[in-house]
Amino acid sequence: MRSFETGETVVRRDVHRSGRVWSEQALRVVTDTGEALVTACTPGAQTRWPALYAKARADDDRTVRIAAFDAMASGEWELAPGVWQETELLLWKPPAAWFSIDAFFTGAGLRNWYVNFERPTRRTAAGFDTFDLTVDLVIDPDLSTWTWKDEDEYAHVRRLGIVTDTEHQAVELARAQVLALLDERAGPFADADRWASWRWNPAWPLPCLPRVREPAPEGR
């Protein structure tokens, strides 16, 4: 699979084991090397995510997020269009890693680092596929302190069988790898000041998802 060019639009898809798309996010490529694919988006970038998840965000209701996971386990969910909101996102994804390291920016600068534990990347013609495994690590901008996030939801998806025992073992190893990167100031943390000063290129148009082809009417 070819490398992506800086400024090119790519699509990150979260794909469940059933092969169904759980979410899609339009991103622009910052750099693509053997070490990592670095992408970014800004408020207004197009997304598609489960309707229940969108409702949970709109209502700020975590109980609806739990219902979204239940829908995932049953295989019954619908996607709703959306847009990225509030922050600029920089996403650093090593190809074989069970995590990505993200940085969230507001008008005041770097808000926080954020480690998303997820399946390794599978490249596609349009971008890459992975799958969010729910648990996250939130790190202060100066890298001094960190906090685990969504451990309760992770336990729930484990009970539902969404995260298998094999994937759980991979996540446990990935947690240790990330904490080692943080402790050793390796990976993106080795050049944290440069990444912390990153800003969205205003010359880039908003990232858009490819148009979803509507099914042809019957009889045509």
N, C-alpha and C positions, 0 to 999 in steps of 0.2 A: 504494500500500500504506500502511495506517495506521501511525501511530507507536505504540510500545508504552508501556504505563504502568509507572511505577516499582513494583517488587515483583511484576510479572507474570512468570510462567514462560515462557521461550522455549527453543527447541531449536536449538542450533548443529549443523549436519550438514556433514560433509566428504563431498562427492559427486565421484566420479571421472568422467572424461569419458564413460565408458560409461553414465552416469546412475545407477550403483549407489551406494548409501550405503556409505562406508568407515568412518564413525564418527558417533555421535550423543552430544551432551552437553546435559544439562538445566542451564539457567542462570536466574538472576533478573535482571530489568532494574534497573539503578541509575539510569540516565538515558538518554533518547533524544532527541537534538537533530540538527540538520542537520550539525553538526560530526562527531559520532560517536555510535554506539550503545555504551553502557557497560553491561556485564553482569558477573555474579559467580556464584561457587559456593563451596561449603564441603565439607569431608569428609563423605561419605555421599550426595552428590548422584548421581543415576543417570546412567550412561553405557552406551553399547554401542560396542564396538570389535572389530576383527578378532581372532579367537581366537589367532592366532599372535602378535599384538602383545601381547595379555594375557599369554600365556605368557612372552614376552620380559621383560615387567615383573616377573612373579612370580619368574622364574629369574634376573633380572638378567643376561641373556644377549643381547649385541648381535648375535650370529650369527643368532638367531631373528628379530630385527628385519629383518635382510637377507632372510631367508626370507619374511617378511611382504610386503616390497616385491616380491619375485619373484612371490608369489601375486597381488599387485595387477596386475602386468604381464600375467599370464596370465588375469586375470579370475576366478580361482577362490579365493574366500575366504568364510568364514562369520563372522557377528558373534556375539560373546559378551557377555552382560550383565556390567556392572561398576559400581563406584562410584568417585567421585573420592576420592583419599586424601591425607593428610598436610598439605596446604596449603589456605588460602583463596586464591581466584583472583579478581583484578579484571582485566577484559578491555576494552580501549579499541579500537574498530574503526571507522575512518572508512569511509564507504560505498564509495568508489571506490579505496581504497588496496590495494596488493598486500602488505599487512602488517597485523598487529594488535600493539598494545603492551600487554603483560600485566604484572601485578605479583603476586608470590607472597608470601604472609604465613604465618608460623608464630606460635606463642604469644609469641615474642620480638619480633615485629613484622615489618617488611618484610624478606624474605630477599633478593630480587633483582628487578630488572626483566628482562623477557624479551620479545624481539621475534620474533614468529612470522611468517615470510614465507608468504603464502597468496594465493589468488585473491580478487578483489574480492567483496564481499557481494552475494548475490541474496536479497532478502527473500522470505519465504514467509508463509503465514497463521499458521504455528506458530513462526516465528523467522527464521532466515537460513541460507543455504547458502554454503559456501566450499570450499576444498580446500587442505590443508597441503602446502606445497612443500618441506618437509623441513629446509632450512637455517634456522638461528636465530641470534640475537644475545643474549648474556647480559650484563647490565649491573649493576654493583655498586649497592647501595642509594643511595649518595651521588652516583652518576652519574660518578664519577671515572675508572673503568676499565671496559673491555668486552672481550668475547672472542667470536669466532665459534664456533658449535657445529654439529656434524653435517655438516661439509663433505664427509667421506668418504661419508656416506649420500646427500648431494646429488649427488655425482659418480656414484654407483651408479644413482640414479633417472634421472639424465640419460642414462646408457648404456642403460637399459631403455626409454627413450622416454616415461616417465611425465611428466617435465617436458620440454616441447617447447622448441625453439629460441626461439620467440616468448615463451614464458613465462620462459625464462632471461633474455632481454633485459629483460623487465619486472622480474624479481627484481634484476638488476644496477642498474636505475634506482631501485628501492625501497630497496636497500642505501644508496645515496647519499642518498636522501631522509631515511632514518632517522638517518643519521650527522649530517646537517644539522640535523634537529630536536634531536638531542642536543647538538650544538655550540652551537646558538642558544638552547637551553632553550625550545623551542617545543612546541606540542601539549601532551600531558599533562606533559611535563617543565617547562613554564612554571609549573605549579602543583604541582611534585613533592612539596613538603612536605604539602600538603593530601591528595593521593592517598596518600602514604606513611602518613598517620595513619588511613586508611580501615579500617573493620572491618565484618565481616559483621553484618547486622542480626539479632539473636537472635530477633526476633519473626517472622522469615520461616521457614516450614517448609522442609524440604529440597526442592530442586528435583527433580521426578520427570518422567520421560519419559512421553509418552502411551502407553497400553497398546497393544501390538502385537496387532492382530486375528488370531486363529488362523484358518487356512483351514477352511471348512465341510467336514464329512465328505462323501464322495461319496454321491450319491443323495438329497441334501437340497436 
